[in-house]
């Protein structure tokens, strides 16, 4: 990817692209859907965006009018609700727990949908819990939203980073859904700021107009670099990284449980563990601050992800190497003694 980006710079490919992105990259992504999911996705439905955030900005700008809202799981990725505020809409946060795998369900859509609801946004795998929606779950959510003439938007940014299984795409069960994706996670291109949106054909023209006015185009050098992501030798590297993340999860999950953290649902994807700290007492924000100041460890209080039981949950990220995680567990054990002492 770096070599492809350097070659693009050397060749002078530094100007704007079309608002929807390089045709070659959209075709490569469409081919990836065929290879990975057995899906036929028309490249004309794909818009290249500045990161997954750009895809979310396009979708929320198109689908959410002022005063309207989407249903979102609580806990969930905080920027989702912030983007909805940006377009003068809102998020109806739906409390979820281990009993529903920390995910929205069709029953919850039925219960929380009101006159101002225009859709539901789900993430699979999810941040902060790492849980995955199955094919039947997605089909039921699709049915529940379509029955109410709403939209289903699915964040598939952590696809590829699943362990012992592959996450199904919502496009396998609902061709009218909006799909958010990114080159940041599975493809490891965080700083390149590149993502994509798959939209129903009837929405593409309006999304293109929004893209032209919001950001003109995604970074051209990053688009050329991303073409290298779909080469067999590059995909092999990504799969090695995926296996390494699985090893980290398989170490950290039992290690934290042994220390007394309650992790009710084993994460199937992403690189997070969402842990209940009730056994240790105190507030999650103070808990995180204690470890930052005394052990120089950073993890995230549940308040970042919503309101539901947020005060006694924290999120761990296993993005560091296994030796560093082993050192971190030793520091956590020591920090727990000083926290409780």
One Martini backbone bead per residue (centre of mass of N, CA, C, O) as a GRO file, in nm:
protein
  341
    1UNK     BB    1   0.058   0.062  -0.022
    2UNK     BB    2   0.294   0.253  -0.001
    3UNK     BB    3   0.399   0.206  -0.288
    4UNK     BB    4   0.138   0.299  -0.428
    5UNK     BB    5   0.143   0.585  -0.310
    6UNK     BB    6   0.420   0.668  -0.420
    7UNK     BB    7   0.352   0.624  -0.718
    8UNK     BB    8   0.127   0.835  -0.728
    9UNK     BB    9   0.302   1.075  -0.660
   10UNK     BB   10   0.511   1.042  -0.891
   11UNK     BB   11   0.263   1.061  -1.111
   12UNK     BB   12   0.060   1.301  -1.006
   13UNK     BB   13  -0.189   1.181  -0.813
   14UNK     BB   14  -0.323   1.487  -0.662
   15UNK     BB   15  -0.600   1.519  -0.750
   16UNK     BB   16  -0.901   1.520  -0.794
   17UNK     BB   17  -1.168   1.328  -0.790
   18UNK     BB   18  -1.436   1.196  -0.811
   19UNK     BB   19  -1.679   1.193  -0.577
   20UNK     BB   20  -1.704   0.863  -0.589
   21UNK     BB   21  -1.437   0.792  -0.716
   22UNK     BB   22  -1.248   0.558  -0.828
   23UNK     BB   23  -1.334   0.320  -1.046
   24UNK     BB   24  -1.121   0.103  -0.968
   25UNK     BB   25  -1.199   0.094  -0.665
   26UNK     BB   26  -1.497   0.024  -0.693
   27UNK     BB   27  -1.440  -0.241  -0.843
   28UNK     BB   28  -1.270  -0.375  -0.621
   29UNK     BB   29  -1.490  -0.377  -0.406
   30UNK     BB   30  -1.694  -0.541  -0.565
   31UNK     BB   31  -1.505  -0.788  -0.588
   32UNK     BB   32  -1.488  -0.837  -0.280
   33UNK     BB   33  -1.786  -0.911  -0.243
   34UNK     BB   34  -1.768  -1.160  -0.420
   35UNK     BB   35  -1.539  -1.311  -0.268
   36UNK     BB   36  -1.646  -1.287   0.041
   37UNK     BB   37  -1.994  -1.310  -0.016
   38UNK     BB   38  -2.124  -1.362  -0.306
   39UNK     BB   39  -2.166  -1.073  -0.433
   40UNK     BB   40  -2.350  -0.841  -0.645
   41UNK     BB   41  -2.196  -0.524  -0.687
   42UNK     BB   42  -2.242  -0.225  -0.804
   43UNK     BB   43  -2.015   0.027  -0.846
   44UNK     BB   44  -2.237   0.259  -0.861
   45UNK     BB   45  -2.306   0.215  -0.536
   46UNK     BB   46  -2.019   0.332  -0.477
   47UNK     BB   47  -1.865   0.541  -0.224
   48UNK     BB   48  -1.596   0.734  -0.169
   49UNK     BB   49  -1.448   0.820   0.151
   50UNK     BB   50  -1.348   0.998   0.439
   51UNK     BB   51  -1.386   0.754   0.572
   52UNK     BB   52  -1.636   0.630   0.765
   53UNK     BB   53  -1.735   0.914   0.843
   54UNK     BB   54  -1.817   0.999   0.556
   55UNK     BB   55  -2.041   0.788   0.529
   56UNK     BB   56  -2.210   0.884   0.772
   57UNK     BB   57  -2.255   1.172   0.671
   58UNK     BB   58  -2.410   1.102   0.419
   59UNK     BB   59  -2.640   0.931   0.542
   60UNK     BB   60  -2.745   1.141   0.750
   61UNK     BB   61  -2.795   1.375   0.549
   62UNK     BB   62  -3.009   1.217   0.375
   63UNK     BB   63  -3.208   1.062   0.610
   64UNK     BB   64  -3.202   1.315   0.825
   65UNK     BB   65  -3.417   1.518   0.959
   66UNK     BB   66  -3.519   1.753   1.139
   67UNK     BB   67  -3.628   1.580   1.438
   68UNK     BB   68  -3.511   1.316   1.366
   69UNK     BB   69  -3.446   0.949   1.405
   70UNK     BB   70  -3.242   0.697   1.533
   71UNK     BB   71  -3.170   0.380   1.621
   72UNK     BB   72  -2.960   0.295   1.907
   73UNK     BB   73  -2.728   0.141   2.074
   74UNK     BB   74  -2.688   0.092   2.442
   75UNK     BB   75  -2.404   0.062   2.363
   76UNK     BB   76  -2.193   0.289   2.152
   77UNK     BB   77  -2.074   0.471   1.914
   78UNK     BB   78  -2.051   0.811   1.964
   79UNK     BB   79  -2.049   0.944   1.671
   80UNK     BB   80  -2.328   0.869   1.579
   81UNK     BB   81  -2.487   1.079   1.755
   82UNK     BB   82  -2.326   1.331   1.664
   83UNK     BB   83  -2.404   1.331   1.365
   84UNK     BB   84  -2.707   1.369   1.417
   85UNK     BB   85  -2.676   1.649   1.543
   86UNK     BB   86  -2.545   1.789   1.298
   87UNK     BB   87  -2.834   1.733   1.128
   88UNK     BB   88  -3.070   1.789   1.347
   89UNK     BB   89  -3.098   1.532   1.490
   90UNK     BB   90  -3.120   1.195   1.639
   91UNK     BB   91  -3.091   0.968   1.922
   92UNK     BB   92  -3.233   0.657   2.006
   93UNK     BB   93  -3.158   0.506   2.293
   94UNK     BB   94  -3.105   0.152   2.338
   95UNK     BB   95  -3.108  -0.065   2.577
   96UNK     BB   96  -2.838  -0.303   2.615
   97UNK     BB   97  -2.742  -0.652   2.658
   98UNK     BB   98  -2.651  -0.979   2.691
   99UNK     BB   99  -2.939  -1.092   2.603
  100UNK     BB  100  -2.874  -0.926   2.302
  101UNK     BB  101  -2.566  -0.885   2.243
  102UNK     BB  102  -2.564  -0.570   2.231
  103UNK     BB  103  -2.828  -0.553   2.036
  104UNK     BB  104  -3.039  -0.496   1.814
  105UNK     BB  105  -3.384  -0.575   1.762
  106UNK     BB  106  -3.689  -0.624   1.640
  107UNK     BB  107  -3.833  -0.584   1.913
  108UNK     BB  108  -3.699  -0.308   1.975
  109UNK     BB  109  -3.804  -0.164   1.733
  110UNK     BB  110  -4.101  -0.197   1.803
  111UNK     BB  111  -4.083  -0.048   2.085
  112UNK     BB  112  -3.916   0.238   1.992
  113UNK     BB  113  -4.083   0.322   1.772
  114UNK     BB  114  -4.174   0.636   1.626
  115UNK     BB  115  -4.282   0.922   1.458
  116UNK     BB  116  -3.950   1.014   1.441
  117UNK     BB  117  -3.866   0.757   1.307
  118UNK     BB  118  -3.629   0.655   1.020
  119UNK     BB  119  -3.428   0.445   1.171
  120UNK     BB  120  -3.139   0.214   1.182
  121UNK     BB  121  -2.830   0.166   1.368
  122UNK     BB  122  -2.577  -0.076   1.313
  123UNK     BB  123  -2.312  -0.295   1.448
  124UNK     BB  124  -2.096  -0.538   1.257
  125UNK     BB  125  -1.907  -0.519   1.453
  126UNK     BB  126  -1.890  -0.385   1.778
  127UNK     BB  127  -1.872  -0.069   1.944
  128UNK     BB  128  -1.744  -0.210   2.248
  129UNK     BB  129  -1.821  -0.546   2.229
  130UNK     BB  130  -1.779  -0.739   1.957
  131UNK     BB  131  -2.044  -0.800   1.831
  132UNK     BB  132  -2.257  -1.015   1.619
  133UNK     BB  133  -2.459  -1.033   1.342
  134UNK     BB  134  -2.668  -1.236   1.206
  135UNK     BB  135  -2.854  -1.317   0.942
  136UNK     BB  136  -3.127  -1.322   1.095
  137UNK     BB  137  -3.097  -1.055   1.239
  138UNK     BB  138  -3.084  -0.881   0.981
  139UNK     BB  139  -3.353  -0.970   0.861
  140UNK     BB  140  -3.530  -0.869   1.098
  141UNK     BB  141  -3.443  -0.573   1.086
  142UNK     BB  142  -3.532  -0.523   0.799
  143UNK     BB  143  -3.828  -0.582   0.838
  144UNK     BB  144  -3.887  -0.374   1.066
  145UNK     BB  145  -3.809  -0.118   0.898
  146UNK     BB  146  -3.978  -0.160   0.636
  147UNK     BB  147  -4.261  -0.168   0.773
  148UNK     BB  148  -4.187   0.157   0.853
  149UNK     BB  149  -4.034   0.305   0.621
  150UNK     BB  150  -3.734   0.256   0.678
  151UNK     BB  151  -3.388   0.254   0.760
  152UNK     BB  152  -3.093   0.054   0.711
  153UNK     BB  153  -2.788   0.086   0.897
  154UNK     BB  154  -2.453  -0.057   0.844
  155UNK     BB  155  -2.172  -0.123   1.036
  156UNK     BB  156  -1.871  -0.281   0.865
  157UNK     BB  157  -1.576  -0.195   0.967
  158UNK     BB  158  -1.499  -0.490   1.120
  159UNK     BB  159  -1.470  -0.647   0.889
  160UNK     BB  160  -1.241  -0.930   0.920
  161UNK     BB  161  -1.255  -0.894   1.252
  162UNK     BB  162  -1.294  -1.218   1.305
  163UNK     BB  163  -1.353  -1.517   1.528
  164UNK     BB  164  -1.444  -1.826   1.400
  165UNK     BB  165  -1.579  -1.622   1.190
  166UNK     BB  166  -1.812  -1.472   0.961
  167UNK     BB  167  -1.954  -1.184   0.873
  168UNK     BB  168  -2.239  -1.082   0.763
  169UNK     BB  169  -2.397  -0.912   0.521
  170UNK     BB  170  -2.675  -0.725   0.470
  171UNK     BB  171  -2.676  -0.774   0.152
  172UNK     BB  172  -2.778  -1.075   0.179
  173UNK     BB  173  -3.089  -0.958   0.283
  174UNK     BB  174  -3.049  -0.630   0.193
  175UNK     BB  175  -3.039  -0.418  -0.087
  176UNK     BB  176  -3.148  -0.139   0.074
  177UNK     BB  177  -2.915  -0.098   0.235
  178UNK     BB  178  -2.676   0.073   0.432
  179UNK     BB  179  -2.313   0.077   0.397
  180UNK     BB  180  -2.045   0.090   0.620
  181UNK     BB  181  -1.694   0.158   0.550
  182UNK     BB  182  -1.331   0.072   0.587
  183UNK     BB  183  -0.962   0.104   0.581
  184UNK     BB  184  -0.874   0.105   0.897
  185UNK     BB  185  -0.892  -0.189   1.007
  186UNK     BB  186  -0.839  -0.444   0.832
  187UNK     BB  187  -0.639  -0.257   0.640
  188UNK     BB  188  -0.473  -0.035   0.824
  189UNK     BB  189  -0.563   0.288   0.715
  190UNK     BB  190  -0.603   0.526   0.919
  191UNK     BB  191  -0.433   0.790   0.801
  192UNK     BB  192  -0.570   0.793   0.503
  193UNK     BB  193  -0.870   0.839   0.492
  194UNK     BB  194  -1.079   0.569   0.418
  195UNK     BB  195  -1.392   0.486   0.255
  196UNK     BB  196  -1.739   0.349   0.235
  197UNK     BB  197  -2.051   0.342   0.039
  198UNK     BB  198  -2.351   0.152   0.025
  199UNK     BB  199  -2.620   0.205  -0.204
  200UNK     BB  200  -2.897   0.258  -0.334
  201UNK     BB  201  -2.954   0.357  -0.649
  202UNK     BB  202  -3.162   0.599  -0.574
  203UNK     BB  203  -2.927   0.753  -0.381
  204UNK     BB  204  -2.665   0.834  -0.540
  205UNK     BB  205  -2.710   1.119  -0.658
  206UNK     BB  206  -2.746   1.265  -0.383
  207UNK     BB  207  -2.478   1.173  -0.259
  208UNK     BB  208  -2.297   1.308  -0.468
  209UNK     BB  209  -2.380   1.597  -0.403
  210UNK     BB  210  -2.288   1.593  -0.113
  211UNK     BB  211  -1.992   1.528  -0.166
  212UNK     BB  212  -1.926   1.779  -0.338
  213UNK     BB  213  -1.996   1.977  -0.083
  214UNK     BB  214  -1.833   1.848   0.164
  215UNK     BB  215  -1.535   1.716   0.001
  216UNK     BB  216  -1.544   1.634  -0.319
  217UNK     BB  217  -1.309   1.419  -0.215
  218UNK     BB  218  -1.115   1.178  -0.164
  219UNK     BB  219  -0.806   1.095  -0.124
  220UNK     BB  220  -0.613   1.019  -0.391
  221UNK     BB  221  -0.367   0.865  -0.276
  222UNK     BB  222  -0.533   0.665  -0.107
  223UNK     BB  223  -0.681   0.532  -0.342
  224UNK     BB  224  -0.432   0.418  -0.483
  225UNK     BB  225  -0.331   0.253  -0.239
  226UNK     BB  226  -0.595   0.071  -0.202
  227UNK     BB  227  -0.558  -0.115  -0.451
  228UNK     BB  228  -0.351  -0.307  -0.290
  229UNK     BB  229  -0.551  -0.458  -0.087
  230UNK     BB  230  -0.655  -0.686  -0.322
  231UNK     BB  231  -0.411  -0.841  -0.310
  232UNK     BB  232  -0.313  -1.146  -0.217
  233UNK     BB  233  -0.060  -1.061  -0.045
  234UNK     BB  234  -0.218  -0.854   0.128
  235UNK     BB  235  -0.443  -1.036   0.240
  236UNK     BB  236  -0.247  -1.221   0.394
  237UNK     BB  237  -0.163  -1.007   0.599
  238UNK     BB  238  -0.443  -0.955   0.718
  239UNK     BB  239  -0.480  -1.249   0.822
  240UNK     BB  240  -0.246  -1.239   1.020
  241UNK     BB  241  -0.363  -1.012   1.193
  242UNK     BB  242  -0.617  -1.157   1.271
  243UNK     BB  243  -0.475  -1.386   1.428
  244UNK     BB  244  -0.343  -1.196   1.634
  245UNK     BB  245  -0.602  -1.086   1.757
  246UNK     BB  246  -0.700  -1.359   1.859
  247UNK     BB  247  -0.468  -1.406   2.057
  248UNK     BB  248  -0.522  -1.160   2.231
  249UNK     BB  249  -0.805  -1.229   2.317
  250UNK     BB  250  -0.733  -1.519   2.436
  251UNK     BB  251  -0.572  -1.379   2.666
  252UNK     BB  252  -0.736  -1.133   2.792
  253UNK     BB  253  -1.007  -1.250   2.876
  254UNK     BB  254  -0.915  -1.451   3.106
  255UNK     BB  255  -0.737  -1.251   3.261
  256UNK     BB  256  -0.966  -1.056   3.347
  257UNK     BB  257  -1.152  -1.260   3.480
  258UNK     BB  258  -0.946  -1.347   3.700
  259UNK     BB  259  -0.947  -1.045   3.827
  260UNK     BB  260  -1.292  -0.976   3.813
  261UNK     BB  261  -1.401  -0.931   3.546
  262UNK     BB  262  -1.708  -0.877   3.370
  263UNK     BB  263  -1.762  -1.078   3.072
  264UNK     BB  264  -2.052  -1.178   2.929
  265UNK     BB  265  -1.940  -1.145   2.624
  266UNK     BB  266  -1.788  -1.288   2.372
  267UNK     BB  267  -1.600  -1.165   2.139
  268UNK     BB  268  -1.611  -1.188   1.767
  269UNK     BB  269  -1.493  -0.887   1.729
  270UNK     BB  270  -1.268  -0.680   1.679
  271UNK     BB  271  -1.075  -0.502   1.975
  272UNK     BB  272  -1.279  -0.565   2.231
  273UNK     BB  273  -1.362  -0.513   2.586
  274UNK     BB  274  -1.657  -0.536   2.791
  275UNK     BB  275  -1.649  -0.430   3.133
  276UNK     BB  276  -1.738  -0.514   3.456
  277UNK     BB  277  -1.663  -0.324   3.777
  278UNK     BB  278  -1.840  -0.387   4.034
  279UNK     BB  279  -1.636  -0.555   4.215
  280UNK     BB  280  -1.460  -0.271   4.277
  281UNK     BB  281  -1.597  -0.023   4.265
  282UNK     BB  282  -1.712   0.261   4.164
  283UNK     BB  283  -1.621   0.470   3.907
  284UNK     BB  284  -1.522   0.452   3.582
  285UNK     BB  285  -1.373   0.719   3.556
  286UNK     BB  286  -1.198   0.689   3.810
  287UNK     BB  287  -1.076   0.420   3.734
  288UNK     BB  288  -0.928   0.515   3.478
  289UNK     BB  289  -0.764   0.738   3.613
  290UNK     BB  290  -0.606   0.565   3.807
  291UNK     BB  291  -0.453   0.397   3.584
  292UNK     BB  292  -0.325   0.634   3.438
  293UNK     BB  293  -0.167   0.758   3.693
  294UNK     BB  294  -0.036   0.479   3.819
  295UNK     BB  295   0.005   0.275   3.535
  296UNK     BB  296  -0.020   0.386   3.241
  297UNK     BB  297  -0.325   0.320   3.159
  298UNK     BB  298  -0.558   0.283   2.880
  299UNK     BB  299  -0.905   0.320   2.929
  300UNK     BB  300  -1.266   0.320   2.878
  301UNK     BB  301  -1.540   0.464   2.969
  302UNK     BB  302  -1.878   0.401   2.934
  303UNK     BB  303  -1.975   0.699   2.883
  304UNK     BB  304  -1.883   0.713   2.580
  305UNK     BB  305  -2.132   0.488   2.489
  306UNK     BB  306  -2.341   0.605   2.709
  307UNK     BB  307  -2.586   0.520   2.979
  308UNK     BB  308  -2.605   0.216   3.010
  309UNK     BB  309  -2.430   0.118   3.272
  310UNK     BB  310  -2.169   0.313   3.250
  311UNK     BB  311  -2.048   0.344   3.552
  312UNK     BB  312  -1.957   0.001   3.533
  313UNK     BB  313  -1.784   0.043   3.259
  314UNK     BB  314  -1.526  -0.085   3.036
  315UNK     BB  315  -1.279  -0.042   2.774
  316UNK     BB  316  -1.084  -0.269   2.597
  317UNK     BB  317  -0.780  -0.269   2.396
  318UNK     BB  318  -0.609  -0.509   2.162
  319UNK     BB  319  -0.360  -0.325   1.994
  320UNK     BB  320  -0.137  -0.466   2.127
  321UNK     BB  321   0.096  -0.656   2.204
  322UNK     BB  322   0.134  -0.935   2.384
  323UNK     BB  323   0.358  -0.837   2.578
  324UNK     BB  324   0.203  -0.575   2.657
  325UNK     BB  325  -0.044  -0.719   2.772
  326UNK     BB  326   0.103  -0.870   2.994
  327UNK     BB  327   0.198  -0.614   3.136
  328UNK     BB  328  -0.084  -0.492   3.180
  329UNK     BB  329  -0.194  -0.712   3.369
  330UNK     BB  330   0.007  -0.658   3.595
  331UNK     BB  331  -0.084  -0.363   3.638
  332UNK     BB  332  -0.376  -0.420   3.704
  333UNK     BB  333  -0.328  -0.588   3.955
  334UNK     BB  334  -0.184  -0.360   4.106
  335UNK     BB  335  -0.408  -0.139   4.073
  336UNK     BB  336  -0.628  -0.291   4.233
  337UNK     BB  337  -0.492  -0.278   4.506
  338UNK     BB  338  -0.490   0.037   4.525
  339UNK     BB  339  -0.795   0.083   4.477
  340UNK     BB  340  -0.882  -0.112   4.735
  341UNK     BB  341  -0.677   0.006   4.968
   0.00000   0.00000   0.00000
